Amino acid sequence: MGDSTVTTPEGRTAAVPHPVTAASAPTPLHRLRTPRRPQLWFETLLIAVSYWTYSLIRNAVPEQRGEALRNADWIWRTEHQLGLAFEQSVNHAVNSVTWLIVGMNYYYATLHFVVTLGVLVWLYRGHPGRYAAARLVLFATTAVALVGYYLYPLAPPRLMTDGGFVDTVLVHQTWGSMASGDLKNMSNQYAAMPSMHIGWSLWCGLTIFALARVPWVRVLGLLYPAATLVVIVATANHFWLDAVGGVLCLAFGYTVARLWYGALPHALPRQVPGPRRRPAFDVRRLLPAAARGEHDAAERPVQEASGVRATREAQEAEGGLGLQEAAAARNASTKAPSAG
């Protein structure tokens, strides 16, 4: 309800409530942010710069080895108290099967990037109206993860001094771990919380499940983050609580997209809305309210006269047509042979 003031006969001013129409109600901010058609060059540049910035900030976080190891010991004790400290058993069991653990090492090193980029390309090509919102979820998830790396340095299980975990990349001499072997100096080894392997893979899985049409593809979407959880535990790169941190970061990303666009990515239109047509220009908008009323009053007799004239012409034409039909009938009757 809105209020307007009127002057009473006694000279007082009073507020008169009146309903607020849809035209006068304020427009939510997200209504003004409609997705635009993504441009390939811009998206390629944006993703490349964003990942470079993410890697730069993540590796710039101080490697607080002592605090990271103390945090790892605390998590390991907490999981024992909860009766859910199963990472070491999974790590040793999978490590005993060479072909399986080698495959998981390469899975950990490659699919993290390949699948995520693949889903982005699929969204760009097949769901342009949802692409920007889904990309915002991914970016917001990654951004808040950087805060976690800074505030809570954490050593992965394989780097614990007395955890008894096997560093599967070193043991089997496989390529790919940015925190083992010759590549360990290129990445912050104590940034295990939260797990972006889980955050990104769950984003991929939920996106595929929500938007794919083929049932078995949707099932694969759900299996992908589940398989990733097994891999990060079996390779001793993360505790399962790191995965919980990744899920929380993803929830933050979806919240940001929901607030920005007013809906989750899968609820937005698949295609980008077309450009709005501009309404025809009305010269009366330039006139003051009083002049606009006079203009309408002057135009009304002309419009009514035009309507009467058009009606009269239509009636005359109809009457003329009736006379022509009657004359034609009389001619036909006179020309017809009489019956003998």
Secondary structure, DSSP 8 states (H G I E B T S, - for coil): -EEEEEE-TTS-EEEEEE---TTTS---GGGG-------HHHHHHHHHHHHHHHHHHHHHS---HHHHHHHHHHHHHHHHHHT---HHHHHHHHHTSHHHHHHHHHHHHHHHHHHHHHHHHHHHHH-HHHHHHHHHHHHHHHHHHHHHHHHS-B--GGG-SSS----HHHHHT-S--TTSGGGGGGS-TTB-SS-HHHHHHHHHHHHHHHH--SHHHHHHHHHHHHHHHHHHHHTTS--HHHHHHHHHHHHHHHHHHHHHHSS-GGGS-SS-----------GGGGS-HHHHHHHHHHHHHHHHHHHHHHHHHHHHHHHHHHHHHHHHHHHHHHHS----
